[in-house]
Amino acid sequence: MHYLGYAKKDIEIYLKNIQRHYQSLRGGVFGKGTPRAAAGHLHQIRVNARRLCNALSIHKNLFTAQQSKQWDKSIRRAVEASSPARDLDVYIHFLNLYARKTKGIPERRVLVSFIVALKKKRKKLQLRIIRALDDFSQRNTLGDITRSLRHPPVGKKDNDPRKIYKVARKKLLRRVKELMVFEPFVYQPRRVRELHQMRIAAKHLRYTLEGFTLLYGPRLPLFIERVVSFHRQLGDIHDYDVWTEHPAQYARVNSRSRHEEAVLDKVKRRCFDLRRKTYNSFVQNWAGAREKNFFEDLMEYVYAH
């Protein structure tokens, strides 16, 4: 497969997924649909939008610099409003599971009130998200990308069958280097900001590897599996960091009794405990990978093709 054909196939998957989930989300909000289904569609829009941004970055030599900049800005603007909603969705899910395990009715009542308050906060975000996605739809960014793939600018079309491998090597090496920048912070659990940035770097490496899956043999999924584990562990650490802030925000707005404060503090301590355990697992995972020369083996495998 020539380079343009491969890039089109990669990018068009995300274009179709975003459009499909947007239509389902909008139909669910103004028609029949459950909050859980809406959260699922929103999550898929965010994931596919970020994968699309990554794919456009990988294949940016097929487009003009102005196109790449404009599309990236438009896509990020559309999904930016959904980040707080996503954080609330996963936190509410966590609290629902946590509340089911509590034995005392008074404690459960406090948790139910807390969950209700968070759901109200989440509901207020929904129309803002829909407006942002509607604006994105009206800008017709997805249509512009589709048209450009069909009719690339003069000089951008490249039918060299080896070009895609050259692009893969260049982009994957860059992604690995971007991730390794944060290695000094792996053993510093309090570096919240840097570990969050490391999560983003792991995500970019994951998406880039997955975008080139069809090029390589059966070993690549094994490399991807390890990178996915880094991404998920760092993502969980980030979630726990964010979740520890919600009880304090709730307490500032609502007058709390000592009992209620104790229940919320218990939730916070649970998040701290889960964060510690996940962080320790991540450190072991990372150390094991480095001991076995994981990244060196990955790049050697990529450059062998």
C-alpha positions as CSV (number, residue, x, y, z in Angstrom):
1,M,0.0,0.0,0.0
2,H,1.4,3.4,-0.9
3,Y,1.7,6.1,1.7
4,L,-1.3,8.2,0.9
5,G,-3.6,5.2,0.9
6,Y,-2.3,4.1,4.3
7,A,-2.7,7.5,5.8
8,K,-6.3,7.9,4.4
9,K,-7.3,4.5,5.8
10,D,-5.9,5.5,9.2
11,I,-7.4,8.9,9.4
12,E,-10.8,8.0,7.9
13,I,-11.5,5.5,10.7
14,Y,-11.5,8.4,13.3
15,L,-13.5,10.7,11.1
16,K,-16.3,8.1,10.8
17,N,-16.2,7.2,14.5
18,I,-16.5,10.9,15.6
19,Q,-19.4,11.6,13.3
20,R,-21.2,8.4,14.4
21,H,-20.9,9.0,18.1
22,Y,-21.7,12.7,17.7
23,Q,-25.0,11.8,16.0
24,S,-25.8,9.2,18.7
25,L,-24.9,11.6,21.5
26,R,-27.1,14.4,20.1
27,G,-30.0,12.1,19.5
28,G,-29.7,10.8,23.0
29,V,-29.7,14.2,24.6
30,F,-32.7,15.5,22.7
31,G,-34.5,12.2,22.3
32,K,-34.3,8.8,24.1
33,G,-31.0,8.1,25.8
34,T,-29.6,7.2,29.2
35,P,-26.9,9.3,31.0
36,R,-24.6,6.2,30.8
37,A,-25.1,5.9,27.0
38,A,-24.4,9.7,26.6
39,A,-21.2,9.3,28.7
40,G,-20.1,6.4,26.5
41,H,-20.6,8.4,23.3
42,L,-18.8,11.4,24.7
43,H,-15.9,9.3,25.8
44,Q,-15.7,7.8,22.3
45,I,-15.8,11.2,20.7
46,R,-12.9,12.4,22.9
47,V,-10.8,9.3,22.3
48,N,-11.3,9.3,18.5
49,A,-10.7,13.1,18.4
50,R,-7.4,12.7,20.1
51,R,-6.5,9.8,17.9
52,L,-7.4,11.9,14.9
53,C,-5.1,14.7,16.2
54,N,-2.3,12.2,16.6
55,A,-2.8,10.8,13.1
56,L,-2.9,14.2,11.5
57,S,0.3,15.0,13.3
58,I,1.9,11.8,12.0
59,H,0.9,12.4,8.4
60,K,1.2,16.2,8.5
61,N,3.4,16.2,5.4
62,L,0.3,15.4,3.4
63,F,-1.3,18.7,4.3
64,T,-0.3,22.4,4.3
65,A,1.0,23.9,7.6
66,Q,-2.1,26.1,7.7
67,Q,-4.5,23.2,7.3
68,S,-2.7,21.2,10.1
69,K,-2.8,24.1,12.5
70,Q,-6.4,25.0,11.8
71,W,-7.7,21.5,12.1
72,D,-5.8,20.8,15.3
73,K,-7.1,23.9,16.9
74,S,-10.7,23.2,15.8
75,I,-10.6,19.6,17.1
76,R,-9.0,20.5,20.5
77,R,-11.5,23.3,21.0
78,A,-14.4,20.9,20.4
79,V,-13.3,18.3,23.0
80,E,-11.9,20.8,25.5
81,A,-15.3,21.3,27.1
82,S,-15.7,17.6,27.7
83,S,-12.7,17.0,29.9
84,P,-14.4,18.1,33.2
85,A,-17.4,16.0,32.2
86,R,-15.3,13.0,31.6
87,D,-13.6,13.4,35.0
88,L,-17.0,13.6,36.7
89,D,-18.4,10.6,34.9
90,V,-15.6,8.3,36.0
91,Y,-15.6,9.7,39.6
92,I,-19.4,9.3,39.9
93,H,-19.0,5.7,38.7
94,F,-16.3,5.1,41.3
95,L,-18.4,6.6,44.1
96,N,-21.4,4.5,43.1
97,L,-19.3,1.3,43.5
98,Y,-17.8,2.7,46.7
99,A,-21.2,3.5,48.2
100,R,-22.5,0.0,47.6
101,K,-19.7,-1.5,49.7
102,T,-20.4,0.8,52.7
103,K,-22.3,-1.0,55.5
104,G,-23.7,1.9,57.5
105,I,-26.8,3.7,56.4
106,P,-25.8,7.2,57.7
107,E,-22.5,6.9,55.7
108,R,-24.3,5.8,52.6
109,R,-26.7,8.8,52.9
110,V,-23.8,11.2,52.9
111,L,-22.4,9.5,49.8
112,V,-25.7,9.6,48.0
113,S,-26.0,13.4,48.7
114,F,-22.5,13.9,47.4
115,I,-23.2,11.9,44.3
116,V,-26.4,13.8,43.7
117,A,-24.5,17.1,43.9
118,L,-21.9,15.8,41.4
119,K,-24.6,14.7,39.0
120,K,-26.2,18.2,39.1
121,K,-22.8,19.7,38.3
122,R,-22.3,17.2,35.5
123,K,-25.7,17.9,34.0
124,K,-24.9,21.6,33.8
125,L,-22.0,20.7,31.6
126,Q,-23.9,18.7,29.0
127,L,-25.5,21.5,27.0
128,R,-22.2,23.3,26.9
129,I,-20.6,20.2,25.5
130,I,-23.3,19.8,22.9
131,R,-22.9,23.5,21.9
132,A,-19.2,23.0,21.5
133,L,-19.7,19.9,19.3
134,D,-22.4,21.6,17.3
135,D,-20.0,24.5,16.6
136,F,-17.4,21.9,15.6
137,S,-19.9,20.3,13.2
138,Q,-20.8,23.7,11.7
139,R,-17.1,24.4,11.1
140,N,-17.2,21.2,9.0
141,T,-13.6,20.4,10.0
142,L,-14.2,16.7,9.4
143,G,-15.5,17.4,5.9
144,D,-12.4,19.6,5.1
145,I,-10.1,16.8,6.2
146,T,-12.0,14.3,4.0
147,R,-11.8,16.5,1.0
148,S,-8.1,17.2,1.4
149,L,-7.4,13.4,1.6
150,R,-9.2,12.9,-1.7
151,H,-7.4,15.8,-3.3
152,P,-4.1,16.4,-1.6
153,P,-2.2,19.7,-2.4
154,V,0.2,19.6,-5.3
155,G,3.4,18.0,-4.3
156,K,1.9,16.3,-1.2
157,K,1.0,13.0,-2.9
158,D,3.6,10.3,-2.4
159,N,3.2,6.8,-3.9
160,D,6.5,5.5,-2.7
161,P,5.6,2.1,-1.0
162,R,8.5,2.5,1.4
163,K,7.6,6.0,2.5
164,I,5.2,4.8,5.2
165,Y,8.0,2.8,6.9
166,K,10.3,5.9,6.9
167,V,7.5,7.9,8.5
168,A,6.8,5.2,11.1
169,R,10.5,5.0,12.1
170,K,10.8,8.8,12.4
171,K,7.5,9.3,14.4
172,L,8.0,6.4,16.7
173,L,11.5,7.4,17.6
174,R,10.2,10.9,18.4
175,R,7.4,9.5,20.6
176,V,9.8,7.3,22.5
177,K,12.1,10.2,23.1
178,E,9.2,12.4,24.3
179,L,8.2,9.7,26.8
180,M,11.8,9.2,28.1
181,V,12.1,12.9,29.0
182,F,9.9,12.1,32.0
183,E,11.8,9.1,33.2
184,P,13.5,11.1,36.0
185,F,10.1,11.7,37.6
186,V,9.0,8.0,37.6
187,Y,10.5,7.6,41.1
188,Q,9.1,10.9,42.4
189,P,5.5,10.2,43.4
190,R,4.7,13.9,44.4
191,R,5.5,15.2,40.9
192,V,1.8,15.2,39.9
193,R,2.2,17.6,37.0
194,E,5.1,15.7,35.4
195,L,3.4,12.3,35.9
196,H,0.3,13.8,34.2
197,Q,2.5,15.0,31.3
198,M,4.1,11.5,31.1
199,R,0.6,10.0,30.8
200,I,0.1,12.2,27.7
201,A,3.4,11.1,26.2
202,A,2.6,7.5,26.8
203,K,-0.8,8.0,25.2
204,H,0.9,9.6,22.1
205,L,3.3,6.6,21.8
206,R,0.4,4.2,22.2
207,Y,-1.8,5.8,19.5
208,T,1.2,6.1,17.1
209,L,2.1,2.4,17.6
210,E,-1.5,1.4,17.1
211,G,-1.7,3.5,13.9
212,F,1.1,1.5,12.4
213,T,-0.1,-2.0,13.5
214,L,-0.8,-3.1,9.9
215,L,2.8,-2.5,8.9
216,Y,4.5,-4.9,11.3
217,G,4.4,-8.5,12.3
218,P,2.9,-10.3,15.4
219,R,5.5,-8.9,17.9
220,L,4.2,-5.3,17.7
221,P,1.0,-6.0,19.7
222,L,3.2,-7.2,22.5
223,F,5.0,-3.9,22.5
224,I,1.7,-2.1,22.3
225,E,0.4,-4.0,25.3
226,R,3.2,-2.8,27.5
227,V,2.8,0.8,26.4
228,V,-1.0,0.5,27.0
229,S,-0.2,-0.6,30.6
230,F,1.9,2.5,31.2
231,H,-0.8,4.7,29.7
232,R,-3.6,3.2,31.9
233,Q,-1.6,3.2,35.1
234,L,-0.6,6.8,34.7
235,G,-4.2,7.6,33.7
236,D,-5.4,6.0,37.0
237,I,-2.9,8.0,39.0
238,H,-4.1,11.2,37.3
239,D,-7.7,10.3,38.1
240,Y,-7.0,9.7,41.8
241,D,-5.1,13.0,41.9
242,V,-8.2,14.8,40.5
243,W,-10.7,12.9,42.6
244,T,-9.0,14.0,45.9
245,E,-10.0,17.5,45.1
246,H,-13.8,16.9,44.8
247,P,-14.7,16.4,48.5
248,A,-13.0,19.6,49.5
249,Q,-14.8,21.5,46.7
250,Y,-18.1,20.1,47.8
251,A,-17.4,20.9,51.5
252,R,-16.6,24.5,50.7
253,V,-20.0,25.0,49.0
254,N,-22.1,23.0,51.5
255,S,-22.1,23.3,55.3
256,R,-21.0,19.9,56.6
257,S,-21.4,18.2,60.0
258,R,-18.5,16.4,61.6
259,H,-20.0,13.1,60.5
260,E,-20.3,14.2,56.9
261,E,-16.8,15.6,56.9
262,A,-15.5,12.3,58.3
263,V,-17.3,10.3,55.5
264,L,-15.9,12.6,52.8
265,D,-12.4,12.4,54.3
266,K,-12.6,8.6,54.2
267,V,-13.4,8.8,50.5
268,K,-10.4,11.0,50.0
269,R,-8.1,8.7,52.0
270,R,-9.4,5.8,49.8
271,C,-8.3,7.7,46.7
272,F,-4.9,8.4,48.2
273,D,-4.5,4.7,49.0
274,L,-5.5,3.6,45.5
275,R,-3.1,6.2,44.1
276,R,-0.2,4.9,46.2
277,K,-0.9,1.2,45.1
278,T,-1.3,2.1,41.5
279,Y,1.9,4.3,41.5
280,N,3.9,1.4,43.1
281,S,2.6,-1.0,40.4
282,F,3.6,1.5,37.7
283,V,7.1,1.9,39.1
284,Q,7.5,-1.9,39.1
285,N,6.2,-2.1,35.6
286,W,8.5,0.7,34.3
287,A,11.5,-0.7,36.1
288,G,10.9,-4.2,34.7
289,A,10.6,-2.8,31.2
290,R,13.8,-0.8,31.4
291,E,15.7,-3.8,32.9
292,K,14.7,-5.8,29.9
293,N,15.6,-3.0,27.4
294,F,12.0,-2.6,26.3
295,F,12.4,0.6,24.4
296,E,15.6,-0.5,22.7
297,D,14.0,-3.7,21.5
298,L,11.0,-1.8,20.3
299,M,13.0,0.6,18.1
300,E,15.3,-2.3,16.9
301,Y,12.1,-4.1,15.8
302,V,10.8,-1.0,14.0
303,Y,14.0,-0.2,12.2
304,A,14.3,-3.9,11.1
305,H,11.4,-3.3,8.6
